[in-house]
Amino acid sequence: MRIGIVGSRQYENKVKIKQMIYNLKRKFGDELTIVSGGALNGADKYARKFALELDCRYLEFNPAHSQRNLYSAMRDSYYNKDYHPKYFYQRNTMLANFVDYLIAFIPDNVPSKGSTHTVREAKKRGKKVVIIS
């Protein structure tokens, strides 16, 4: 079961994210893979932290202008491109295609263009989406 966890870079309720991943691990066991966008703060940061702490498989869809890391989902040749904002949206679309379900942690009154785009792309593909504020 591939479950995407995305959200605002301002999302700081790490207890909610940890509890969600804990519950998912209990439900799906070793079949669970947590997938995130690889941002260094907010919901993505906590998705990585708690997925690894709770011994879940973990993958990241990093933008093409970033460097590949241990958790990157794409091949080496995908990375290290010149910076362009379109790579964030491309990453969101690939993540939405890859996951079975998507959980978006988006606080009320905090716009998150990237997370909103990922939610829209997942819904367009008929994926089940849960939004948590």
Backbone torsions as a table, in degrees:
resi	resn	phi	psi	omega
1	MET	NA	117.2	179.6
2	ARG	-100.1	113.8	-177.7
3	ILE	-117.0	120.5	178.0
4	GLY	-82.7	134.6	173.5
5	ILE	-123.6	114.9	-179.3
6	VAL	-131.0	175.0	175.7
7	GLY	163.4	-179.7	-178.0
8	SER	-62.7	146.2	174.2
9	ARG	-71.1	-13.7	177.1
10	GLN	-92.3	-3.5	-177.4
11	TYR	-71.7	122.4	-174.9
12	GLU	-125.8	9.7	179.4
13	ASN	-84.5	78.2	-175.6
14	LYS	-66.8	-24.9	178.4
15	VAL	-63.1	-42.7	179.2
16	LYS	-62.8	-42.2	-178.7
17	ILE	-67.8	-44.1	179.7
18	LYS	-62.2	-43.6	179.9
19	GLN	-63.6	-40.3	179.1
20	MET	-62.0	-47.4	-179.1
21	ILE	-66.7	-38.9	176.7
22	TYR	-59.0	-46.6	179.4
23	ASN	-64.5	-40.2	177.6
24	LEU	-64.1	-40.9	178.5
25	LYS	-62.9	-42.4	177.9
26	ARG	-63.1	-38.4	-177.1
27	LYS	-75.7	-44.2	-171.9
28	PHE	-106.3	-11.7	177.7
29	GLY	55.5	-134.6	-176.5
30	ASP	-73.5	-6.8	177.1
31	GLU	-80.1	-8.7	-174.8
32	LEU	-83.1	132.5	167.7
33	THR	-125.9	124.2	174.7
34	ILE	-90.9	132.0	-178.0
35	VAL	-123.9	133.4	-179.3
36	SER	-141.0	176.9	-177.5
37	GLY	-91.1	-7.4	174.0
38	GLY	82.3	11.9	177.1
39	ALA	-62.9	150.5	-175.0
40	LEU	-85.9	-0.9	176.0
41	ASN	-146.0	169.2	179.4
42	GLY	73.9	-149.5	-173.2
43	ALA	-60.6	-40.8	180.0
44	ASP	-61.8	-42.7	179.5
45	LYS	-58.0	-45.4	-178.5
46	TYR	-75.0	-30.6	175.3
47	ALA	-60.2	-45.6	178.6
48	ARG	-63.9	-51.5	-176.4
49	LYS	-54.9	-51.0	-174.4
50	PHE	-79.8	-30.9	174.6
51	ALA	-60.7	-44.8	-179.8
52	LEU	-70.2	-41.6	178.4
53	GLU	-61.6	-35.2	-177.5
54	LEU	-92.9	12.8	173.8
55	ASP	61.0	43.1	175.1
56	CYS	-97.2	152.8	168.2
57	ARG	-65.8	144.3	-175.1
58	TYR	-141.7	133.6	175.8
59	LEU	-132.6	151.7	176.7
60	GLU	-125.1	140.3	168.9
61	PHE	-104.3	90.2	179.6
62	ASN	-82.4	152.1	176.8
63	PRO	-63.8	154.0	-176.6
64	ALA	-62.3	-22.8	-179.4
65	HIS	-85.5	0.5	177.8
66	SER	-94.3	177.0	176.7
67	GLN	-93.3	146.0	175.4
68	ARG	-65.4	143.4	175.5
69	ASN	-129.7	-176.8	-176.1
70	LEU	-57.1	-29.0	-174.2
71	TYR	-104.0	-0.1	-176.4
72	SER	-62.2	137.2	-176.4
73	ALA	-84.4	-21.4	-174.6
74	MET	-98.1	164.6	178.6
75	ARG	-69.6	162.4	179.8
76	ASP	-52.9	-41.0	-174.8
77	SER	-66.2	-17.0	179.2
78	TYR	-71.8	-29.0	-170.2
79	TYR	-93.8	174.7	176.2
80	ASN	67.2	31.4	174.6
81	LYS	-81.5	164.1	173.7
82	ASP	-64.3	146.0	-176.9
83	TYR	-60.4	135.1	169.9
84	HIS	-156.0	135.0	-179.0
85	PRO	-58.7	-26.5	-179.1
86	LYS	-59.3	-25.0	-178.1
87	TYR	-66.7	-26.9	175.7
88	PHE	-65.9	-44.2	-179.1
89	TYR	-69.7	-36.9	175.8
90	GLN	-61.4	-43.9	177.6
91	ARG	-60.1	-44.1	179.5
92	ASN	-59.9	-42.2	-179.9
93	THR	-65.8	-43.3	178.8
94	MET	-63.5	-41.6	178.4
95	LEU	-61.9	-45.9	-180.0
96	ALA	-61.4	-37.0	176.8
97	ASN	-66.7	-36.4	-170.5
98	PHE	-78.7	-37.1	-172.1
99	VAL	-80.9	159.4	173.2
100	ASP	-88.2	-36.2	-180.0
101	TYR	-138.0	157.5	178.5
102	LEU	-131.1	131.5	173.7
103	ILE	-117.1	123.6	-178.8
104	ALA	-115.6	122.4	177.0
105	PHE	-97.4	100.0	-176.3
106	ILE	-128.2	111.6	-179.6
107	PRO	-67.3	149.8	176.1
108	ASP	-59.5	144.4	175.5
109	ASN	64.5	17.9	175.9
110	VAL	-124.8	104.0	-179.4
111	PRO	-64.7	141.4	178.4
112	SER	-140.1	90.4	-175.5
113	LYS	-59.4	-42.4	-178.3
114	GLY	-65.1	-47.4	-179.6
115	SER	-66.2	-39.4	178.0
116	THR	-62.5	-39.9	177.2
117	HIS	-64.0	-43.4	179.6
118	THR	-62.9	-42.6	177.4
119	VAL	-60.0	-46.7	-179.4
120	ARG	-60.9	-43.9	-180.0
121	GLU	-65.7	-39.4	178.7
122	ALA	-65.4	-44.6	179.1
123	LYS	-62.9	-39.9	179.0
124	LYS	-58.5	-29.6	-178.8
125	ARG	-94.3	6.5	177.4
126	GLY	77.5	18.6	179.2
127	LYS	-81.9	147.1	174.8
128	LYS	-73.8	132.1	-177.0
129	VAL	-126.7	134.2	174.3
130	VAL	-120.5	130.2	176.7
131	ILE	-111.7	127.4	-178.9
132	ILE	-120.1	130.4	180.0
133	SER	-100.2	NA	NA
